[in-house]
Protein backbone atom coordinates (compact mmCIF):
# COMPACT_ATOMS: atom_id res chain seq x y z
CA UNK A 1 0.00 0.00 0.00
CA UNK A 2 1.40 3.40 -0.90
CA UNK A 3 1.79 6.20 1.65
CA UNK A 4 -1.23 8.30 0.66
CA UNK A 5 -3.51 5.24 0.52
CA UNK A 6 -2.31 4.20 3.97
CA UNK A 7 -2.88 7.73 5.26
CA UNK A 8 -6.41 7.77 3.78
CA UNK A 9 -7.17 4.37 5.38
CA UNK A 10 -5.84 5.59 8.75
CA UNK A 11 -7.97 8.77 8.65
CA UNK A 12 -11.06 6.83 7.55
CA UNK A 13 -10.50 4.13 10.21
CA UNK A 14 -10.29 6.84 12.84
CA UNK A 15 -13.73 8.08 11.67
CA UNK A 16 -12.25 11.46 10.81
CA UNK A 17 -11.95 13.68 7.75
CA UNK A 18 -8.81 15.40 6.50
CA UNK A 19 -10.42 18.64 7.71
CA UNK A 20 -10.99 17.21 11.21
CA UNK A 21 -7.39 15.99 11.44
CA UNK A 22 -6.09 19.42 10.39
CA UNK A 23 -8.27 21.13 13.00
CA UNK A 24 -7.08 18.69 15.68
CA UNK A 25 -3.51 19.65 14.76
CA UNK A 26 -4.47 23.35 14.92
CA UNK A 27 -3.59 23.74 11.23
CA UNK A 28 -5.49 25.30 8.33
CA UNK A 29 -8.39 23.27 6.98
CA UNK A 30 -6.35 22.46 3.86
CA UNK A 31 -3.24 21.20 5.70
CA UNK A 32 -4.01 17.49 5.26
CA UNK A 33 -6.28 17.54 2.22
CA UNK A 34 -3.62 19.33 0.16
CA UNK A 35 -1.37 16.30 0.55
CA UNK A 36 -3.99 14.22 -1.26
CA UNK A 37 -4.79 16.88 -3.87
CA UNK A 38 -1.14 17.46 -4.74
CA UNK A 39 -0.15 13.81 -4.38
CA UNK A 40 2.59 14.91 -1.99
CA UNK A 41 4.29 12.29 0.14
CA UNK A 42 4.54 13.67 3.69
CA UNK A 43 7.79 13.57 5.62
CA UNK A 44 8.09 11.00 8.40
CA UNK A 45 7.66 13.79 10.97
CA UNK A 46 4.47 15.06 9.34
CA UNK A 47 3.07 11.56 8.87
CA UNK A 48 3.87 10.71 12.49
CA UNK A 49 1.99 13.83 13.65
CA UNK A 50 -1.03 12.99 11.49
CA UNK A 51 -0.97 9.37 12.70
CA UNK A 52 -0.88 10.55 16.31
CA UNK A 53 -3.92 12.79 15.72
CA UNK A 54 -5.77 9.73 14.36
CA UNK A 55 -4.79 7.52 17.30
CA UNK A 56 -2.07 5.60 15.44
CA UNK A 57 1.67 5.11 15.85
CA UNK A 58 4.04 5.27 12.93
CA UNK A 59 6.33 2.25 13.11
CA UNK A 60 9.09 0.48 11.24
CA UNK A 61 8.36 -3.23 10.99
CA UNK A 62 11.41 -5.48 10.78
CA UNK A 63 11.47 -8.27 8.21
CA UNK A 64 13.43 -10.36 10.69
CA UNK A 65 10.93 -11.36 13.40
CA UNK A 66 13.73 -11.42 16.01
CA UNK A 67 14.15 -7.64 15.78
CA UNK A 68 12.03 -5.07 17.59
CA UNK A 69 9.44 -2.78 16.02
CA UNK A 70 10.66 0.83 16.01
CA UNK A 71 7.97 3.41 16.79
CA UNK A 72 8.42 6.94 15.44
CA UNK A 73 7.03 9.59 17.77
CA UNK A 74 5.79 13.00 16.64
CA UNK A 75 8.33 15.77 16.96
CA UNK A 76 7.55 17.92 20.01
CA UNK A 77 6.40 21.38 19.06
CA UNK A 78 8.99 24.05 19.47
CA UNK A 79 8.20 27.08 21.59
CA UNK A 80 8.83 30.38 19.78
CA UNK A 81 12.03 32.09 20.77
CA UNK A 82 12.00 35.56 22.23
CA UNK A 83 13.22 38.04 19.66
Backbone torsions as a table, in degrees:
resi	resn	phi	psi	omega
1	UNK	NA	133.7	179.6
2	UNK	-77.2	167.8	-173.4
3	UNK	-59.6	-48.2	-177.5
4	UNK	-67.7	-35.2	176.2
5	UNK	-66.3	-41.6	177.6
6	UNK	-63.8	-40.5	179.2
7	UNK	-64.8	-41.7	178.3
8	UNK	-62.5	-43.6	179.6
9	UNK	-63.1	-41.1	179.6
10	UNK	-63.3	-45.9	-179.7
11	UNK	-64.3	-45.4	178.9
12	UNK	-63.0	-43.0	-179.6
13	UNK	-64.4	-28.7	177.8
14	UNK	-79.9	-5.0	-179.4
15	UNK	71.2	28.7	-177.2
16	UNK	-117.0	170.4	171.0
17	UNK	-112.1	165.3	176.4
18	UNK	-58.6	-38.8	178.3
19	UNK	-60.9	-46.2	-178.2
20	UNK	-63.9	-38.4	178.4
21	UNK	-64.6	-45.8	179.1
22	UNK	-58.6	-43.1	-179.5
23	UNK	-65.6	-39.6	178.9
24	UNK	-63.0	-31.2	178.5
25	UNK	-87.1	1.3	-178.3
26	UNK	60.2	41.8	178.0
27	UNK	-114.5	171.2	177.6
28	UNK	-63.1	157.5	-176.5
29	UNK	-63.2	-16.8	-179.3
30	UNK	-97.7	-1.2	-174.7
31	UNK	-52.9	-49.0	-177.4
32	UNK	-87.9	-43.6	-176.4
33	UNK	-62.6	-30.5	178.1
34	UNK	-63.7	-28.7	176.1
35	UNK	-61.0	-42.8	-180.0
36	UNK	-70.8	-43.8	-177.6
37	UNK	-62.8	-43.0	-177.6
38	UNK	-85.0	-13.5	-176.1
39	UNK	69.9	26.9	-178.1
40	UNK	-80.2	137.0	176.3
41	UNK	-89.8	118.9	-177.8
42	UNK	-70.6	153.1	174.4
43	UNK	-65.8	163.9	178.0
44	UNK	-60.0	-38.8	178.7
45	UNK	-62.6	-45.9	-179.2
46	UNK	-66.5	-43.7	179.8
47	UNK	-63.7	-38.5	177.5
48	UNK	-63.2	-40.1	179.0
49	UNK	-66.7	-42.8	178.0
50	UNK	-65.0	-43.6	178.1
51	UNK	-59.1	-44.1	179.4
52	UNK	-60.2	-41.6	179.4
53	UNK	-64.4	-26.1	179.9
54	UNK	-93.6	0.0	180.0
55	UNK	85.0	24.5	179.7
56	UNK	-118.2	159.7	169.8
57	UNK	-107.8	144.8	171.1
58	UNK	-92.2	129.8	-174.8
59	UNK	-140.4	152.5	172.3
60	UNK	-100.8	123.2	-177.9
61	UNK	-99.3	122.5	179.7
62	UNK	-74.1	146.5	174.2
63	UNK	-75.0	-32.9	177.4
64	UNK	-84.6	114.8	-175.1
65	UNK	-64.3	-12.7	179.1
66	UNK	-83.5	-6.9	179.9
67	UNK	-97.8	155.7	-178.9
68	UNK	-80.7	152.0	170.9
69	UNK	-72.6	139.2	177.7
70	UNK	-107.8	119.4	178.5
71	UNK	-93.7	136.3	179.5
72	UNK	-104.4	116.5	-177.9
73	UNK	-89.3	149.9	176.1
74	UNK	-60.3	146.2	176.4
75	UNK	-67.9	131.7	177.0
76	UNK	-64.2	144.8	-179.9
77	UNK	-70.4	143.1	-179.6
78	UNK	-89.6	136.3	174.8
79	UNK	-77.5	140.6	178.4
80	UNK	-63.4	141.7	177.7
81	UNK	-81.0	149.0	174.7
82	UNK	-71.0	137.0	-178.0
83	UNK	-78.1	NA	NA
